Amino acid sequence: MSQDLDRFTTMTQGFMQQQRQTCDMHRLRTGPIVQRKELPTLKEMARVVDSTFETVCRELNTLLPERKQPRSRVPSVWAVAQPFAMAA
């Protein structure tokens, strides 16, 4: 009898987790972005996709365009200097 109750409890918890994640995904996917006043936090996203906070950060960084301005290459002093003239 106790094993049946344990199985039932595990199945109920799994079902409730699936329902919660489905509702979370629905909230994330519905409506235009301008309607959303606040986006989910990284911790909330991690919970929705059943992952860690760090994994979500890492994956978002690979998906999002580079936010840093590209560094302009400053020519080296050696590259722009006139060659030394040979002494006669």
Sequence and secondary structure as in RCSB ss.txt:
>XXXX:A:sequence
MSQDLDRFTTMTQGFMQQQRQTCDMHRLRTGPIVQRKELPTLKEMARVVDSTFETVCRELNTLLPERKQPRSRVP
SVWAVAQPFAMAA
>XXXX:A:secstr
 HHHHHHHHHHHHHHHHHHHHHHHHHHHHSS GGG SS   HHHHHHHTT  HHHHHHHHHHHS   S       
 HHHHS       
